[in-house]
Amino acid sequence: MSSAADTLTATPLGGPTLPQERRLVTSIPGPRSQELLDRKADAVAAGVGHTVPVQAVAAGGGVVVDADGNSLIDLGSGIAVTTIGNAHPKVVKAVQEQVAQFTHTCFMISPYDSYVTVAEALNRITPGDHAKKSALFNSGAEAVENAVKIARKYTGKQAVVAFDHGYHGRTNLTMALTAKAMPYKSGFGPFASEIYRAPLSYPYRDGLDGGLAAKRAISMIEKQVGADNLAAVIIEPIQGEGGFIVPADGFLPAIVEWCRANGVVFIADEIQTGFARTGRMFASEVFGIVPDLITTAKGIAGGLPLAAVTGRAEIMDASHSGGLGGTYGGNPIACAAAVAAIDVFENDGMVERAREIEEILKGRLQQLQSADPRIGDVRGHGAMIAAEFVDPATGEPDAALTAAVAKASIAQGVIVLTCGTYGNVIRFLPPLSITDDLLHEGLDVIAAALADN
């Protein structure tokens, strides 16, 4: 069987990619994919799950191709990682050139240009015109850990407030920050201390405007934690794993204002929302806020592992020399990829493309919602849109329907991801390189799956 990469076409945003089509050669999983899944069961720890039962062998544009020749429409982007499209030509070229030069020196031993270039770019493109500095790490969870470290060092205080439905990672500290027990926390404690949780603005379920929701959260923080003890507040401007919850207008600005007035570091976790995903370069811009610190990862390097903390220079400089870093943090190959990816984000129309995708996704999903009361809410910004499924009689979350629609869609060659504290949200995170035709076809499949359940 010829390789799926033997024939190439071009996407509207440029660059070679695989044929942009949904193609089912076998049932999913096909025999070659099943062989890999059997090996996985024998060799890989059971705690490492998977959503789509295929063996991926190629990906690009808006598709993922498996070992059996099936071509699946990608509405997940590897959980918001391949935002500019998988194996983007600029990233591929940058990585190939860097691999040929050197693969590692450790930036803390022998610094190199690409790390500094990424830091300079992040300092420039993140919200706010104040003096900033950055530090690079390997993963989103690692960035969150370091943001908390920096905030504690700067303020001399220990407590940290996170929010209901929030997700910040799977390490010990970030599990403590994460709200959802299963599958992220259950059985893995005890967790890091001095972590507190405040109520989030969740307009669909709490019915509060942003001001009232903020007042509720601030009251809880003041009474149960106290500003004198609080180092930082950390929040996803639009929640990811928690269900793509978009806070009501005014909520985030009020929290930021309170933090400023009380000497508390405001950390925006933009690991899933960053880099054009929401139709802005960063979701903080949607709400008109300027974080003190911002954590980024996922889309930053076109698929390579890289993360960052960027923030006010005086806060970032609070740590003593040697207090930040790590052997692989800011790996030169990942940094080369990030330089290329950031160039694509800034200069190849990614922000505008995210807004076009929003128009398609919201238009189609709201049309479905008007005809099917089981879709309780459609929300989000840019290429980060969600549909929340409910029992139409009670408004209670319907996780079973959500899982059934997702499973049926995957079986028909469309990669979709679920999320939400209650497991009743389908999230749409297509790569910005997806074509309109593929996006519509993917939505057609999901609509049919909903009609059949």
Protein Blocks (a to p, Z undefined) as FASTA:
>chain_A
ZZfklpccddfkgpaddddddddfbdcddfklmmmmmmmmmmpcfklgcfblcddfbdeh
jaccdfkopacddfklnnoilmnoghifklmmmmmmmmmmogceojmlmgcfklmmmmmm
mmmmmgcjbdcdddddfbfklmmmmmmmmmmmmnopabdcddehiafbjbfklmmmpmbl
blklgopaccdehiacdddddfklnopafklmmmmmmmmmmmmnopmlmmbdcddfback
lnopacdehklmmmmmmmmmnopacdddfklmgghlnopabfklmnopacfbdcdefjln
oopacddddddfklmmmpcghkagcfkgopaklmmmmmmmmmmmmmnommmmmmmmmmmm
mmmmmmmmmmomklmbdcdehjbdcdddddfknopacfklmmmmmmmmmmnopacddedj
klpaccddddfkbcfklmmmmmmmmmmmmmmZZ
